Amino acid sequence: MNNIHEQIAENLKNIRKIRGYSYDQLANVTGVSKGMLSQIEKGESSPSVNTLWKIANGLQVSFSSLVEKTEPNVSVVRLKDKTAVTENNELFQVYPYFPFDTSKKFEIYYIEILPGCVHTSDRHHGSVEEYVLVCDGEFTISLHGEEYLLEKGESMRFQADGSHTYANHTEITTRFYLLIYYS
């Protein structure tokens, strides 16, 4: 068994125990047989990507929460050590700071929106809230037909159950933190 399968086994077992699921209950919500789930947890099976997606979707967790190693008690994140995921010709830059943690049910991103950028985010599955905290600049969030201008030092919370748009109509880069909470 290689390291990734040990990590998957440990993560699946932790998620199942935190939720108090039996193998029958886990099989019910994921559509994966309890025999296969047991083998995965014991490290006796190498699950396919498709099987891992079924498990993640059934548990309503991120794919990475099944395959990534859990973080130590203290972790320092430095922007210089992160690589941005970009969109809109690199005008929208997302830096993943803290990945989804099943026991905490949130993830945190640092985001930079360069001047002129308009980024639309699709609705999120389930009951998801976004918390936006502006560090520098200003931008507009469009949500359910309403527009909200946020400036440095301001924040906003909203249900992400519909498509929403982030737009920087200024001449300076806007920087903010985004916490996504999965209830």
RASULTA-V582461 format. One record per residue. N is the residue number from 0. RES is the residue in three letters. PHI is phi in radians with two decimals (999 if undefined). D_FIRST is the distance of its C-alpha to the first C-alpha in whole Angstrom. Layout:
BEGIN
N;RES;PHI;D_FIRST
N;RES;PHI;D_FIRST
END
This chain:
BEGIN
0;MET;999;0
1;ASN;-1.64;4
2;ASN;-1.04;7
3;ILE;-1.09;8
4;HIS;-1.25;6
5;GLU;-1.13;7
6;GLN;-1.15;10
7;ILE;-1.06;11
8;ALA;-1.04;11
9;GLU;-1.13;13
10;ASN;-1.14;15
11;LEU;-1.10;16
12;LYS;-1.07;17
13;ASN;-1.10;19
14;ILE;-1.09;21
15;ARG;-1.07;21
16;LYS;-1.21;23
17;ILE;-1.06;25
18;ARG;-1.45;26
19;GLY;1.25;27
20;TYR;-1.48;25
21;SER;-1.44;24
22;TYR;-1.10;22
23;ASP;-1.07;25
24;GLN;-1.14;26
25;LEU;-1.13;23
26;ALA;-1.09;23
27;ASN;-1.05;27
28;VAL;-1.43;27
29;THR;-1.79;24
30;GLY;1.36;24
31;VAL;-1.85;21
32;SER;-1.06;21
33;LYS;-1.13;20
34;GLY;-1.10;18
35;MET;-1.15;16
36;LEU;-1.06;16
37;SER;-1.09;15
38;GLN;-1.12;12
39;ILE;-1.11;11
40;GLU;-1.09;12
41;LYS;-1.50;10
42;GLY;1.32;7
43;GLU;-1.62;8
44;SER;-2.36;9
45;SER;-1.79;8
46;PRO;-1.18;12
47;SER;-1.32;14
48;VAL;-1.03;16
49;ASN;-1.05;19
50;THR;-1.11;18
51;LEU;-1.12;17
52;TRP;-1.14;20
53;LYS;-1.05;22
54;ILE;-1.13;20
55;ALA;-1.06;21
56;ASN;-1.14;25
57;GLY;-1.10;25
58;LEU;-1.51;25
59;GLN;0.97;27
60;VAL;-2.18;24
61;SER;-1.32;23
62;PHE;-1.00;20
63;SER;-1.11;19
64;SER;-1.18;19
65;LEU;-1.57;16
66;VAL;-1.92;14
67;GLU;-1.64;16
68;LYS;-1.24;16
69;THR;-1.24;19
70;GLU;-1.42;22
71;PRO;-1.19;24
72;ASN;-1.11;27
73;VAL;-2.18;29
74;SER;-2.48;28
75;VAL;-1.92;31
76;VAL;-1.91;31
77;ARG;-2.04;33
78;LEU;-0.96;34
79;LYS;-1.09;35
80;ASP;-1.63;31
81;LYS;-1.76;30
82;THR;-1.97;30
83;ALA;-1.35;32
84;VAL;-1.64;32
85;THR;-2.04;35
86;GLU;-2.65;37
87;ASN;0.94;41
88;ASN;0.96;41
89;GLU;1.19;40
90;LEU;-1.40;42
91;PHE;-2.07;40
92;GLN;-2.11;37
93;VAL;-1.98;34
94;TYR;-1.95;32
95;PRO;-1.25;29
96;TYR;-1.62;30
97;PHE;-2.25;28
98;PRO;-1.20;25
99;PHE;-0.97;25
100;ASP;-2.17;24
101;THR;-1.06;24
102;SER;-1.38;26
103;LYS;-1.81;29
104;LYS;1.14;29
105;PHE;-2.56;30
106;GLU;-2.46;30
107;ILE;-2.24;32
108;TYR;-2.22;33
109;TYR;-1.86;36
110;ILE;-2.23;38
111;GLU;-2.08;40
112;ILE;-2.01;43
113;LEU;-1.36;45
114;PRO;-0.93;49
115;GLY;1.49;49
116;CYS;-1.39;46
117;VAL;-2.24;46
118;HIS;-2.11;42
119;THR;-1.86;42
120;SER;-1.87;39
121;ASP;-1.19;38
122;ARG;-1.06;38
123;HIS;-1.68;35
124;HIS;-1.26;33
125;GLY;1.17;34
126;SER;-1.73;36
127;VAL;-2.08;36
128;GLU;-2.00;38
129;GLU;-1.95;38
130;TYR;-2.09;40
131;VAL;-1.96;41
132;LEU;-2.24;43
133;VAL;-1.48;45
134;CYS;-1.66;45
135;ASP;-2.50;47
136;GLY;1.42;49
137;GLU;-2.65;50
138;PHE;-2.78;49
139;THR;-1.96;49
140;ILE;-1.87;47
141;SER;-1.82;48
142;LEU;-2.64;47
143;HIS;0.90;49
144;GLY;1.40;52
145;GLU;-1.92;52
146;GLU;-2.05;52
147;TYR;-2.24;51
148;LEU;-1.55;52
149;LEU;-2.05;50
150;GLU;-2.05;51
151;LYS;-0.82;50
152;GLY;1.53;49
153;GLU;-1.75;49
154;SER;-2.52;46
155;MET;-2.68;46
156;ARG;-2.20;43
157;PHE;-2.73;43
158;GLN;-1.27;41
159;ALA;-1.66;39
160;ASP;-1.58;40
161;GLY;-2.47;42
162;SER;-1.10;42
163;HIS;-2.49;43
164;THR;-2.15;44
165;TYR;-1.91;44
166;ALA;-2.33;47
167;ASN;-1.87;48
168;HIS;-1.69;52
169;THR;-1.76;53
170;GLU;-1.77;53
171;ILE;-2.15;51
172;THR;-1.26;47
173;THR;-1.76;46
174;ARG;-2.20;43
175;PHE;-2.65;41
176;TYR;-1.76;38
177;LEU;-2.19;37
178;LEU;-1.84;35
179;ILE;-1.91;34
180;TYR;-1.88;34
181;TYR;-1.83;32
182;SER;-1.59;34
END
